[in-house]
Amino acid sequence: MSAAVEQAPDERILQTSPLRRLLSRPELGSVVGALAVLLFFAVAADGFLRASSISTVLYASSTIGIMAVPVALLMIGGEFDLSAGVLVTSSALISSMFSYQMTANTWVGVGVSLLVTLAVGAFNGFVLTRTKLPSFIVTLGTFLMLTGMNLGFTKLVDGTVSTKTIADMEGFRSARAVFASTLTVGGVDFKITIIWWLALVAIASWILLRTRAGNWIFAVGGNPDAARAVGVPVARTKIGLYTGVAFGAWISGQHLLFSFDAVQSGEGVGNELIYIIAAVIGGCLITGGYGSAVGSAVGALIFGMTSKGIVFAEWNPDWFKFFLGAMLLLATLLNTWVRKRAEATA
């Protein structure tokens, strides 16, 4: 041919562009935000970067992150759970009251709590998929029922709004070692919840990025009708996601119980919003089909740095919710901008 033929760029090269891959990551905005928060409190709060302070921040982040990870997967699947906060308390109450009233080894109560908590999660998913009701309605109903049951059963069984101590029961020490122990590394104490948190992030990331179930989650959250048309088990996937949230609630509930050996029945109300906020700050969309487990972990880390950074800076903690709301808006705007840039470079 006499004339040179202009060839279009190879699409495979575009797909492997480092810039495009970076911009397409859901957690990019939250990572930028986390670095900004870290630098801000490193300057504003004396001692924020001390090893003991970092341990405190990581612990605060882990207590949110353990729940934020499965909540993020659920949001990627296009749903959310308003009962997640009180389900943590329900899990702790069941474990405590069953062990105490049945005078059983505390591990028996832990096992019963796991079964009941997973059943509640499966119930949410089953009702949602069978009735086609919005997750807001289904989980709001579960939230109200659990709130009432937590208070009612605790008063009925123990006569007060809190459970009896189980610190002297067989199995308590070993259960505390699993759910609420402290590990010393380099002379600094770290709570075991940090290990649970990182393990859940790793497992959730593997599921999302390396398994067929991960593809199902993204497909269900993006377009459930189209997913169903190509053979994705939509109902089973959503039930599994709600069961995953319940599993996170069980871990958090056992940590709550074995940290203090007694539980207040009114705890947990409002925490579900914090889990959702952490997932959204981490890049998850309310509409579903987009997000990552790592992003939810970064969102929880931002929450931990802010909550403890305000304390280290000796500011009035009454302003914490203001900062949290501002971060939510800024993170959402930043994530939207990053996503548009990723689409523009596609």
The 8 nearest C-alpha neighbors of each residue, nearest first, counted from 0:
[[1, 2, 3, 4, 5, 6, 7, 8],
 [2, 0, 3, 4, 5, 6, 7, 8],
 [3, 1, 0, 4, 5, 6, 7, 8],
 [2, 4, 5, 1, 0, 6, 7, 8],
 [3, 5, 6, 2, 0, 1, 7, 8],
 [6, 4, 3, 7, 2, 8, 9, 0],
 [5, 7, 4, 8, 9, 3, 10, 2],
 [6, 8, 9, 5, 10, 4, 13, 12],
 [9, 7, 10, 6, 12, 13, 11, 5],
 [8, 10, 11, 12, 7, 13, 6, 14],
 [11, 9, 13, 12, 8, 14, 7, 15],
 [12, 10, 14, 13, 9, 15, 8, 16],
 [13, 11, 15, 10, 14, 9, 16, 8],
 [14, 12, 10, 16, 11, 15, 9, 345],
 [13, 15, 11, 12, 16, 10, 19, 20],
 [14, 16, 12, 13, 17, 11, 20, 19],
 [15, 17, 13, 19, 18, 14, 20, 12],
 [18, 16, 20, 19, 21, 15, 14, 22],
 [19, 17, 21, 20, 16, 22, 23, 344],
 [18, 20, 22, 16, 21, 17, 23, 341],
 [19, 21, 17, 23, 18, 22, 16, 24],
 [22, 20, 18, 19, 23, 24, 17, 27],
 [23, 21, 341, 19, 24, 20, 337, 18],
 [22, 24, 341, 20, 21, 19, 25, 338],
 [23, 25, 26, 22, 21, 27, 20, 290],
 [26, 24, 282, 290, 27, 23, 291, 294],
 [25, 27, 294, 29, 282, 281, 24, 28],
 [28, 26, 30, 29, 24, 25, 31, 22],
 [29, 27, 334, 31, 30, 26, 333, 32],
 [28, 30, 32, 281, 26, 31, 27, 33],
 [31, 29, 33, 27, 32, 28, 26, 34],
 [32, 30, 28, 34, 29, 33, 35, 27],
 [31, 33, 29, 35, 30, 34, 28, 36],
 [34, 32, 30, 36, 35, 301, 31, 29],
 [33, 35, 37, 31, 32, 36, 38, 30],
 [34, 36, 32, 38, 33, 37, 39, 31],
 [37, 35, 39, 33, 34, 38, 32, 40],
 [38, 36, 34, 35, 39, 40, 41, 33],
 [39, 37, 41, 35, 36, 40, 34, 42],
 [38, 40, 36, 42, 37, 41, 35, 43],
 [41, 39, 43, 42, 44, 37, 38, 308],
 [40, 42, 38, 39, 47, 44, 43, 37],
 [41, 43, 40, 39, 44, 38, 45, 47],
 [42, 44, 40, 41, 39, 312, 45, 308],
 [45, 43, 312, 40, 311, 47, 41, 42],
 [46, 44, 47, 43, 312, 311, 41, 42],
 [45, 47, 49, 48, 44, 52, 311, 41],
 [46, 48, 41, 45, 44, 49, 52, 311],
 [49, 47, 46, 53, 41, 52, 50, 45],
 [50, 48, 52, 46, 51, 47, 53, 54],
 [49, 51, 53, 52, 54, 48, 187, 47],
 [52, 50, 54, 53, 49, 187, 55, 188],
 [53, 51, 55, 49, 54, 50, 47, 56],
 [52, 54, 56, 50, 55, 51, 57, 49],
 [55, 53, 51, 57, 52, 56, 189, 58],
 [54, 56, 52, 58, 53, 57, 59, 51],
 [57, 55, 53, 59, 303, 58, 54, 304],
 [56, 58, 60, 54, 59, 55, 61, 53],
 [57, 59, 61, 55, 60, 56, 190, 54],
 [60, 58, 303, 56, 57, 62, 61, 55],
 [59, 61, 303, 300, 57, 299, 58, 63],
 [60, 62, 64, 58, 193, 63, 59, 196],
 [63, 61, 59, 60, 64, 65, 58, 192],
 [64, 62, 61, 60, 65, 66, 299, 67],
 [63, 65, 67, 61, 299, 66, 296, 62],
 [66, 64, 196, 63, 67, 61, 62, 68],
 [67, 65, 64, 247, 68, 63, 69, 70],
 [66, 68, 64, 274, 70, 65, 69, 295],
 [67, 69, 71, 70, 66, 292, 295, 65],
 [70, 68, 244, 72, 71, 243, 67, 66],
 [71, 69, 67, 73, 68, 72, 244, 74],
 [72, 70, 74, 278, 68, 69, 73, 67],
 [73, 71, 75, 69, 74, 70, 76, 68],
 [72, 74, 76, 70, 71, 240, 75, 78],
 [75, 73, 77, 78, 71, 76, 72, 79],
 [74, 76, 287, 288, 72, 77, 289, 73],
 [77, 75, 220, 216, 73, 74, 219, 287],
 [76, 78, 287, 220, 74, 75, 286, 288],
 [79, 77, 74, 73, 76, 134, 80, 287],
 [80, 78, 74, 73, 134, 81, 70, 77],
 [79, 81, 82, 138, 83, 134, 78, 135],
 [80, 82, 138, 139, 83, 271, 142, 79],
 [81, 83, 142, 80, 138, 84, 85, 141],
 [84, 82, 86, 271, 81, 85, 80, 87],
 [85, 83, 271, 267, 270, 86, 87, 82],
 [84, 86, 267, 88, 87, 268, 82, 83],
 [87, 85, 89, 83, 88, 84, 82, 248],
 [88, 86, 248, 252, 90, 85, 89, 84],
 [87, 89, 85, 91, 86, 90, 252, 267],
 [90, 88, 86, 92, 91, 87, 93, 149],
 [89, 91, 252, 87, 88, 93, 249, 112],
 [90, 92, 252, 88, 94, 256, 89, 253],
 [93, 91, 89, 95, 94, 90, 96, 88],
 [94, 92, 90, 96, 112, 95, 91, 97],
 [93, 95, 108, 109, 112, 91, 92, 97],
 [94, 96, 92, 98, 93, 97, 91, 99],
 [97, 95, 99, 93, 98, 100, 94, 92],
 [96, 98, 108, 100, 94, 99, 95, 101],
 [97, 99, 108, 103, 105, 95, 96, 101],
 [100, 98, 102, 96, 97, 101, 95, 165],
 [101, 99, 97, 102, 96, 98, 103, 156],
 [100, 102, 103, 98, 99, 97, 96, 104],
 [103, 101, 99, 100, 98, 104, 97, 168],
 [104, 102, 98, 101, 105, 107, 99, 108],
 [103, 105, 169, 106, 107, 170, 98, 168],
 [104, 106, 108, 170, 98, 107, 171, 103],
 [107, 105, 109, 108, 104, 170, 110, 174],
 [106, 108, 110, 105, 109, 104, 111, 103],
 [107, 109, 94, 98, 111, 105, 106, 97],
 [108, 110, 106, 94, 112, 107, 111, 113],
 [111, 109, 113, 107, 112, 108, 106, 114],
 [112, 110, 108, 114, 113, 109, 107, 115],
 [111, 113, 94, 109, 115, 110, 93, 114],
 [114, 112, 110, 116, 111, 115, 117, 249],
 [113, 115, 111, 117, 112, 116, 118, 110],
 [116, 114, 118, 112, 117, 113, 111, 119],
 [115, 117, 119, 113, 118, 114, 245, 112],
 [116, 118, 120, 245, 114, 119, 115, 242],
 [119, 117, 115, 121, 116, 120, 122, 114],
 [120, 118, 122, 116, 117, 121, 115, 123],
 [119, 121, 242, 241, 245, 117, 123, 122],
 [120, 122, 118, 124, 242, 123, 119, 238],
 [123, 121, 119, 125, 120, 124, 118, 126],
 [124, 122, 120, 121, 126, 125, 127, 119],
 [123, 125, 238, 127, 121, 122, 126, 241],
 [124, 126, 122, 128, 127, 123, 121, 129],
 [127, 125, 129, 123, 128, 124, 130, 122],
 [128, 126, 124, 125, 131, 130, 129, 132],
 [127, 129, 125, 131, 126, 234, 130, 124],
 [130, 128, 126, 127, 131, 125, 132, 234],
 [129, 131, 132, 127, 126, 128, 125, 133],
 [132, 130, 128, 127, 129, 133, 126, 134],
 [133, 131, 130, 127, 134, 137, 136, 128],
 [134, 132, 135, 136, 131, 137, 127, 78],
 [133, 135, 137, 136, 138, 78, 79, 132],
 [134, 136, 133, 138, 137, 139, 81, 79],
 [137, 135, 139, 134, 133, 138, 140, 132],
 [138, 136, 134, 140, 139, 135, 127, 141],
 [137, 139, 141, 81, 140, 82, 80, 135],
 [140, 138, 142, 136, 141, 137, 81, 135],
 [139, 141, 138, 143, 137, 142, 136, 144],
 [142, 140, 138, 144, 139, 143, 82, 145],
 [141, 143, 82, 139, 145, 140, 144, 138],
 [144, 142, 146, 140, 141, 145, 147, 139],
 [145, 143, 141, 147, 146, 142, 148, 140],
 [144, 146, 148, 142, 147, 143, 149, 141],
 [147, 145, 143, 149, 144, 148, 142, 85],
 [148, 146, 144, 145, 150, 149, 151, 143],
 [147, 149, 145, 151, 150, 146, 152, 144],
 [150, 148, 146, 264, 147, 151, 152, 145],
 [149, 151, 153, 264, 147, 148, 152, 154],
 [152, 150, 148, 154, 153, 149, 147, 155],
 [153, 151, 155, 154, 148, 149, 150, 156],
 [154, 152, 156, 150, 155, 151, 157, 160],
 [153, 155, 158, 159, 151, 157, 152, 160],
 [154, 156, 152, 153, 158, 157, 151, 159],
 [157, 155, 153, 154, 152, 158, 96, 100],
 [158, 156, 154, 159, 153, 155, 162, 163],
 [157, 159, 154, 155, 156, 153, 160, 161],
 [160, 158, 154, 161, 157, 153, 162, 155],
 [159, 161, 154, 264, 153, 263, 150, 162],
 [162, 160, 263, 262, 159, 264, 153, 163],
 [161, 163, 261, 262, 157, 164, 153, 96],
 [162, 164, 261, 165, 161, 157, 99, 96],
 [163, 165, 261, 260, 166, 162, 167, 95],
 [164, 166, 168, 167, 260, 163, 99, 95],
 [167, 165, 260, 168, 164, 171, 172, 257],
 [166, 168, 165, 169, 171, 164, 172, 170],
 [169, 167, 165, 166, 171, 170, 104, 105],
 [168, 170, 104, 171, 105, 167, 172, 103],
 [169, 171, 105, 173, 104, 172, 174, 106],
 [172, 170, 174, 173, 169, 168, 105, 175],
 [173, 171, 175, 174, 170, 176, 169, 166],
 [172, 174, 176, 175, 170, 171, 177, 106],
 [175, 173, 171, 177, 176, 172, 170, 178],
 [174, 176, 179, 172, 257, 178, 177, 173],
 [175, 177, 180, 173, 174, 178, 179, 172],
 [178, 176, 174, 175, 179, 180, 173, 191],
 [177, 179, 254, 175, 176, 174, 253, 180],
 [180, 178, 175, 254, 258, 176, 257, 191],
 [179, 181, 176, 191, 175, 190, 178, 177],
 [182, 180, 190, 189, 191, 188, 183, 179],
 [181, 183, 189, 188, 190, 184, 191, 180],
 [184, 182, 188, 187, 186, 189, 185, 181],
 [185, 183, 187, 186, 188, 182, 189, 181],
 [184, 186, 187, 183, 188, 50, 182, 189],
 [185, 187, 184, 183, 188, 50, 51, 182],
 [188, 186, 184, 183, 185, 51, 189, 50],
 [189, 187, 183, 182, 181, 184, 186, 190],
 [190, 188, 182, 181, 54, 183, 191, 187],
 [191, 189, 181, 192, 193, 182, 180, 58],
 [190, 192, 193, 194, 180, 181, 179, 189],
 [191, 193, 195, 194, 190, 61, 196, 62],
 [192, 194, 196, 191, 61, 195, 190, 197],
 [195, 193, 197, 191, 192, 196, 198, 190],
 [194, 196, 192, 198, 193, 197, 199, 191],
 [197, 195, 65, 193, 199, 194, 198, 61],
 [196, 198, 200, 194, 199, 195, 193, 201],
 [199, 197, 195, 201, 200, 196, 194, 202],
 [198, 200, 202, 196, 201, 197, 203, 195],
 [199, 201, 197, 203, 198, 202, 292, 204],
 [202, 200, 198, 204, 199, 203, 205, 197],
 [203, 201, 199, 205, 204, 200, 198, 206],
 [202, 204, 206, 200, 205, 201, 199, 292],
 [205, 203, 207, 201, 206, 202, 292, 200],
 [204, 206, 202, 209, 208, 203, 207, 201],
 [207, 205, 203, 213, 210, 204, 209, 208],
 [213, 208, 206, 204, 205, 209, 203, 210],
 [207, 209, 205, 206, 204, 213, 210, 214],
 [210, 208, 205, 206, 207, 213, 211, 204],
 [211, 209, 206, 212, 213, 208, 207, 214],
 [210, 212, 214, 213, 215, 209, 206, 207],
 [211, 213, 215, 210, 214, 216, 206, 207],
 [207, 214, 212, 216, 206, 215, 210, 211],
 [215, 213, 211, 217, 212, 216, 218, 207],
 [214, 216, 212, 218, 213, 217, 219, 231],
 [215, 217, 76, 213, 219, 214, 218, 220],
 [218, 216, 288, 220, 214, 215, 219, 76],
 [219, 217, 215, 221, 220, 216, 226, 222],
 [220, 218, 223, 216, 76, 221, 217, 222],
 [219, 221, 76, 77, 288, 287, 217, 218],
 [220, 222, 288, 218, 219, 287, 217, 223],
 [223, 221, 225, 219, 224, 220, 218, 226],
 [222, 224, 219, 226, 225, 227, 220, 221],
 [225, 223, 227, 226, 222, 228, 219, 233],
 [224, 226, 228, 227, 222, 223, 229, 218],
 [227, 225, 223, 231, 224, 228, 229, 218],
 [226, 228, 231, 224, 230, 225, 229, 223],
 [227, 229, 225, 226, 230, 224, 231, 223],
 [230, 228, 226, 227, 231, 225, 224, 232],
 [229, 231, 227, 228, 232, 226, 233, 225],
 [230, 232, 227, 226, 233, 229, 215, 228],
 [233, 231, 235, 234, 236, 230, 227, 215],
 [232, 234, 236, 235, 231, 227, 219, 237],
 [235, 233, 237, 236, 128, 232, 238, 125],
 [236, 234, 238, 232, 237, 233, 239, 124],
 [235, 237, 239, 233, 234, 238, 232, 240],
 [238, 236, 240, 239, 234, 235, 124, 233],
 [237, 239, 124, 235, 241, 240, 236, 121],
 [238, 240, 242, 236, 237, 241, 235, 243],
 [241, 239, 243, 237, 242, 73, 238, 236],
 [242, 240, 120, 244, 238, 243, 239, 124],
 [241, 243, 120, 245, 239, 121, 240, 244],
 [244, 242, 240, 246, 241, 245, 69, 239],
 [245, 243, 69, 241, 247, 242, 246, 70],
 [244, 246, 248, 242, 120, 117, 243, 247],
 [247, 245, 243, 249, 248, 244, 242, 117],
 [248, 246, 244, 250, 66, 249, 245, 65],
 [249, 247, 87, 245, 251, 246, 250, 252],
 [248, 250, 252, 246, 247, 90, 251, 113],
 [249, 251, 247, 253, 252, 248, 254, 246],
 [252, 250, 248, 254, 249, 253, 87, 255],
 [251, 253, 91, 87, 249, 255, 90, 254],
 [254, 252, 256, 250, 255, 91, 251, 257],
 [253, 255, 178, 251, 179, 252, 257, 256],
 [256, 254, 252, 253, 258, 257, 251, 259],
 [255, 257, 253, 260, 91, 254, 258, 259],
 [258, 256, 260, 175, 254, 259, 255, 179],
 [257, 259, 255, 179, 256, 254, 260, 175],
 [258, 260, 261, 257, 256, 255, 262, 164],
 [261, 259, 257, 256, 164, 166, 165, 258],
 [262, 260, 164, 162, 259, 256, 163, 161],
 [263, 261, 161, 162, 256, 264, 92, 91],
 [262, 264, 161, 265, 266, 160, 162, 261],
 [263, 265, 150, 149, 160, 161, 266, 262],
 [266, 264, 263, 150, 267, 268, 149, 146],
 [267, 265, 264, 268, 263, 88, 85, 262],
 [266, 268, 85, 84, 270, 88, 269, 87],
 [269, 267, 85, 270, 84, 266, 265, 271],
 [268, 270, 271, 272, 267, 84, 273, 85],
 [269, 271, 84, 273, 272, 267, 268, 274],
 [272, 270, 84, 274, 83, 273, 269, 81],
 [273, 271, 275, 270, 274, 269, 276, 81],
 [272, 274, 276, 270, 271, 275, 277, 269],
 [275, 273, 67, 271, 277, 272, 276, 66],
 [274, 276, 272, 278, 273, 277, 279, 271],
 [275, 277, 273, 279, 278, 274, 280, 272],
 [276, 278, 298, 299, 280, 274, 275, 279],
 [277, 279, 295, 281, 275, 71, 276, 280],
 [280, 278, 283, 276, 281, 282, 277, 275],
 [281, 279, 298, 277, 330, 282, 278, 327],
 [282, 280, 294, 295, 298, 278, 29, 279],
 [281, 283, 25, 279, 290, 26, 280, 294],
 [284, 282, 290, 279, 278, 289, 281, 75],
 [283, 285, 286, 287, 289, 279, 282, 290],
 [284, 286, 287, 74, 283, 77, 279, 78],
 [285, 287, 284, 77, 288, 220, 74, 221],
 [288, 286, 77, 220, 75, 284, 74, 285],
 [287, 289, 220, 221, 75, 217, 76, 77],
 [290, 288, 75, 283, 287, 284, 217, 25],
 [291, 289, 283, 25, 282, 75, 284, 294],
 [292, 290, 294, 293, 25, 295, 26, 283],
 [291, 293, 295, 294, 68, 204, 200, 203],
 [292, 294, 296, 291, 295, 200, 297, 26],
 [295, 293, 281, 26, 297, 291, 296, 292],
 [294, 296, 278, 281, 298, 292, 297, 293],
 [297, 295, 293, 299, 294, 298, 64, 300],
 [296, 298, 300, 294, 299, 295, 281, 301],
 [299, 297, 277, 281, 295, 301, 280, 296],
 [300, 298, 302, 296, 60, 64, 277, 297],
 [299, 301, 297, 60, 303, 302, 298, 304],
 [302, 300, 298, 304, 299, 303, 33, 305],
 [301, 303, 299, 305, 300, 304, 306, 298],
 [304, 302, 60, 300, 59, 56, 306, 301],
 [305, 303, 301, 308, 307, 302, 56, 306],
 [304, 306, 308, 302, 303, 307, 301, 309],
 [307, 305, 303, 308, 304, 309, 302, 319],
 [308, 306, 310, 309, 304, 305, 303, 56],
 [309, 307, 305, 311, 310, 304, 306, 40],
 [308, 310, 312, 307, 314, 311, 306, 305],
 [309, 311, 313, 307, 308, 312, 314, 316],
 [310, 312, 308, 313, 44, 309, 307, 47],
 [311, 313, 44, 309, 310, 314, 308, 43],
 [314, 312, 310, 311, 309, 315, 44, 316],
 [315, 313, 309, 312, 316, 310, 311, 318],
 [314, 316, 317, 318, 313, 309, 310, 319],
 [317, 315, 318, 319, 314, 309, 310, 306],
 [318, 316, 315, 319, 320, 321, 314, 309],
 [317, 319, 316, 321, 320, 315, 322, 314],
 [318, 320, 322, 316, 321, 317, 323, 306],
 [321, 319, 323, 322, 318, 324, 317, 316],
 [322, 320, 324, 318, 319, 323, 325, 317],
 [323, 321, 325, 319, 320, 324, 326, 318],
 [322, 324, 320, 326, 321, 325, 319, 327],
 [325, 323, 327, 321, 326, 322, 320, 328],
 [324, 326, 322, 328, 327, 323, 329, 321],
 [327, 325, 329, 323, 324, 328, 330, 322],
 [326, 328, 324, 330, 325, 329, 280, 331],
 [329, 327, 331, 325, 326, 330, 332, 324],
 [328, 330, 326, 332, 331, 327, 333, 325],
 [331, 329, 333, 280, 327, 332, 328, 326],
 [330, 332, 334, 328, 333, 329, 327, 335],
 [333, 331, 335, 329, 330, 334, 336, 328],
 [332, 334, 330, 336, 335, 331, 28, 329],
 [333, 335, 337, 28, 331, 336, 332, 330],
 [336, 334, 332, 338, 333, 337, 331, 339],
 [335, 337, 333, 339, 334, 338, 340, 332],
 [338, 336, 334, 340, 335, 339, 22, 333],
 [337, 339, 341, 335, 340, 336, 334, 342],
 [340, 338, 342, 336, 341, 337, 343, 335],
 [341, 339, 343, 337, 338, 342, 336, 344],
 [340, 342, 22, 338, 23, 344, 339, 343],
 [341, 343, 339, 345, 340, 344, 338, 23],
 [344, 342, 340, 341, 345, 339, 338, 19],
 [343, 345, 341, 342, 19, 340, 13, 18],
 [344, 342, 343, 341, 19, 13, 14, 340]]
